[in-house]
Amino acid sequence: MKKAKGFVSVLLAVLMLFTAMLPAYASDITTEEIAEETTVQEEITSEAKDDTDAATDDIALEEQWADTEEAKRGINVNPGRDNSERNFSWYMGADITSCSVEISEKEDMSDAEVFTGEAITTYQGDKAAKVTVTGLLDNKTYYYTCVSGEEKSEVYSFKTDDGTFSALYMSDIHVYDDPNDETSLKSTAFDFAKLIRNAGEKADLSLILAGGDMATEGQRVEFEGLTFSKESRDLTFAHIMGNHDRHSFDYKYFKNLPNEMFGPMAGYQSGNYYFEKSGVLFICIDTNNASAQAHRSTVKEAVKNHPDAKWRVVMMHHDLYGGSIPHREGECNLLRILFSPLFDEFNIDLVLMGHSHHYSVSNILYNGEITEAIENGKTVKNAKGTVYFVSTSIGRPEEDSEINYSDKVAIGMEKLTDSYYNILDFSPDALKVTSYYLDTNEEYISFTLTKDDDYEREKIGFFRKLGGILAGYLSTVYGIYVNADRYFDLKEEGYTGVGFFEFVF
Ligand SMILES: [Fe+2]
């Protein structure tokens, strides 16, 4: 009887356990199924929301483009000398003589501070406003409106930071007003606005860096297209002139650059310039000017005025290591001889370039030799040398399939028809570069440079420095020839007031 009782107890216990487990198991299945169903629903909802957001953003772009008076102001927010300043430039009517920027921390523009500037007469006969805003504080969002006489633009905004920020880098945007295709200006301008929007979803951007060839024919309508969108006007925009930007004479009136340095060999429209932002020294050199000596003066002055900047970044148009087209390799070789001693001497961490339309990232180079390899995903600590980085074209993807890359190149050039944009994340101890496919916004590669207290700047050898200086002077002679040639081209095209050679011829 005892045994029977015991058996019944065990049976009951097993049944109870089974009964207890059964709903739990059934419930687990249901929960998983529900979770899966929910995820699918969320993905569908999210995709639908993305589609709706994109459609809304596209409508917003269409509206901005259709408002031609506002779109054609060409509002361009350039960096100031440092975080506390911004330089503004835009176009105004011929009869307008005064210009100002109103700045407020509030979107309704209450308590706005007013900064007045200068109205310059363009070669077309109307005006370009140049205004510098000063006294900006770190970590703020500022709202602004550009005032032409009595007329105010829409309200836009920009951000300041202190030590950590993200920048969008790309080159050869090529906004193009093709005389044989009336849709080209709008489509290339929209492509750039959408690119800024997509990049803005990857990082909290506060700066655009553009490595030249923003405008295919250097025409004012192309620069207006570059800056028609709110996407562009809500960011600080640092650009350097490419060879295409000087096809006309409009870049001169489009920009308002800080610390701009005009030597006799500078182009007729623009000079080198530099600015400091949250511990990063950006030095922008116009390589249409062949004089490496002129560029050495700029880099030297920039470094002297910002000795404590943790990172030194050069941006220029022509590339040193991006030549995958055999006939361009000669030019790349020449530019390496002219410029790389300069980057060694002043310990430049990263050189941003374009021109070839081919993507490439070099290994860490010093004195023309690899000091450390770069690989996708790699972090290099206290690098001894410079990374040379060439970004692809945005508006003119390269279709050429010839490959002749240098052994100094670490990444890129094998995917010749893909285009990319790049996010540079700066912090006091790290500089991370991430490249994304232009068409899918998926990540392509990334690499990171870091510095700690053991970092020491390399000291250039005597002969390397001397070679660089001699090459600098020789290239200045070549620069005179190139500038004179360009001067006569511009004169022939009817442009006047084009600079140094005006006094000679
Ligand atoms: Fe280009």
Residues whose N, C-alpha, C, O or C-beta is under 5 A from the ligand:
A	BS01	LIG	D172 D213 H355
